[in-house]
Amino acid sequence: MNTQTPVVTEILPMVLKMQPNIVMTDDQFFDFCQLNRNFRIERNQIGDLIIMSPTGSETDERNFNLIVQLGVWTKQDGTGVGFGSSGGFTLPNGAVRSPDAAWIKKEKWEAVPVEQRKKFAPISPDFVVELRSETDSLKTLQEKMQEYIENGVKLGWLLDRKQRKVFIYRPDQLVEELDNPQTLNGDNILPGFVLDLTQIW
């Protein structure tokens, strides 16, 4: 009997080169995403489309647990608004990104015009989380986290379920790496928020 653990191969997202021949406006890109809801679609800072397949059920269950914990704290705290993995944000560099979970201070969010909130709001979250699945490229996610920080995100967590590691991103600081932590606290960005990672690993 073969009892070897199957090797899981990392899958890079599909990148569709658009420039210089095809330039989508923000509205066209939003409409394109609405027409292709079976895919997770982002756009990088030069306008190329990044197409990812939906996550597996197990990863989505873990992400749900993450969002529930963040959501409960957000409701109790009352100073901000939380977001799941389906929404997108237009960052200052022009990229449109969809973190697995995000949080924005209420007054900052309410300063965005209502019409702009209905699409990919032009705003950087204060806090983002990315949850790595077995097939996600760690390098790709690390680059994405760095982009968040360079565009105004104040705290970012990359949760690597594959290695049970956490990479913590903060502006003007080296990335902090933790091995198999059981909890994470939200620093002064999310005061009082503690994520129970036993429900994520």
Steps between C-alpha positions, in 0.01 A plus 500: 500500500633844407473723806704791368347843541405641159708795386292816458628728226483875533276659238584846376206722404440561130622843391338651191723768348289798396736791442559685275224388262208459740430745780197439722346789689413437866134461403582255219714291733222490760250389234745237375526357852120493535473304175758245621391436857631141499853637516688718745641780288745769601685761299862600555639851488574487125155375406564127448221270619578236761253210490479247781274201535270482805659353813432147616230434756742441788683829445170683469382349831817627672453841339140506625626436855744788459230737374258400780762580765583834338130573454410437864779731618406765240140506621603520865768764440288721276783717366529344154348284229604152393516332160516144368685356203251596227554876508775690324685822574674732255837581653683830442733333247199403286495130589168341600549243775266272695647393835347200676390733780538872562407775744473878456444773759140620480575867438746413225247272330217752533717764331482296178205616288210254510504443123868403513435255782266303272790396277870452585537786745814713459634436848770301677373296793664562836534124556511203261534124528603251234453128569729272301346183366705189415530602136572872546847629420655642817719739298198640316313560827806660661528742208131580536542569872790732431286686246227549762748657743650723230148626424397603848394183683610529864497132600498184289497133592600225260383170649689209348299190588738282301794572733300627800681831483380857528667793328412838652539812286519852639615827336872577532573176683652167409252218445445309825482122463332277760510120512170329580352767729169418664376861509569837338419840643401803297763740638380859530322476163237255630525552878361206691464271197653156552480245219476138614716318247402154624185546289710596197779242499 
